[in-house]
């Protein structure tokens, strides 16, 4: 249901900051806070959950989680499309057989369209 990691699943603030290829001013600007506030978070080793989550999705772990989710959804939808194509092909074959039976039989218009086994 929720894609965000729990507090226990988040890497530490220092680890996430070290993983980002940006300097402290760029990170602070991205988060909408002052560099001094970011420095204070860094000194205490903790930040509000919203800041931690925003940083997480910018790290390699957050991007990896998002990429994995996208790949899994893509694979699932591809398989669903393949099943739908097979079902569609089978229904087309059934329809062609039914139309051939009707045109060959010369029977009544209300004769059963499909025969079972």
N, C-alpha and C positions, 0 to 999 in steps of 0.2 A: 504494500500500500504506500508507505512513505519511502522515498528514495534517499533522503538525507540520512547520514549515519547518526547513530545515537551519540550522546556525549562520550560514552566509553569507546566508541569506534573512531572518534576523530583523532588525528595525529596532534601532537602538541603544537602550540602556537609557534615556538621557535623553529620546529621542524618544518612547518608549513611556510613560514617566512623564508627559510633558507632554500626551499624548493622553488620559490618564485624567481624568475629572471628579471625582476624589476627592483629599482631602488626604493628606499623607504618613502620618499615623497610621492612616487608614482603609485605605490600601494595605498598610501593614505588618501590620495586623490580618488583612486578607484573606489575606496570604501566610503568616501564622503566624510572623512574625519581629518583632523589636523595631524601633521607629522608628530607633534608633541604628544597627542593622545595615543598614537600608534607606539611611540617610544615608551609611554607609560604602560601600555599593555605588554610590551616586550619585556620591560623591567619586572613586572609582576608575574609574567608567564601565563597570564590568562586574559581573556577578552570576552565581551558579551557573545552569546550563542550566535546571534545574527552575523557578527564579524567573523566568528570561527567558520560558520557555514559558507559565507561569501568567499573566504580564503580557501576553504576546502575544495570548492568547485573549480578553482583556478589552479590547483596543484595537479601533479601527475596522477594522484590517486583519484581525485574527483573527475578529471577528464577520462581516466581509464574506466571508472564506474559508468559514466555517461556513454562512452563508446561501447562498452560491453552491453549495456541496456539496449542501445540502438541496434547493435548487431543481432542480439537475441530476438528483438521485435522484427527485424528485417527477415531473419531466417524463418520465424514463425509465419509471417505473412506470405513469404515465398511458398512455403509448404501448403498453406491454405489455398493459394492460387493454383498450385499444381493439382491438388485434390479437386478443386472446382473445375479445372480443365478436363480431368479424367471423367468426372461425373457428366459434364456437358457432352463430351465425346460419346459416352455410353448412351445418353438420352438421344443424341442425334442418330446413333445406330438403331436404337429401338424405334424411333420415328420413321426412319427409312424402311425398316422391316415392316412396320405397320402399313405404311403407304404402299409398299410393294404388294403385301398380302391383299389389301383392299382392291388395288387395281387388277390383280391377277384373279381374284376370286369371283368378281362380278356379283357378289352377294348383296344383301340388303344394306341400306345406308346405316341402319341402326345395329348392325352386327358388332360384336365386341371388337374393340380396337386391338387389345393386347390379349395374348393367350398366356396362361401360366403353364410352365413346364410341359 
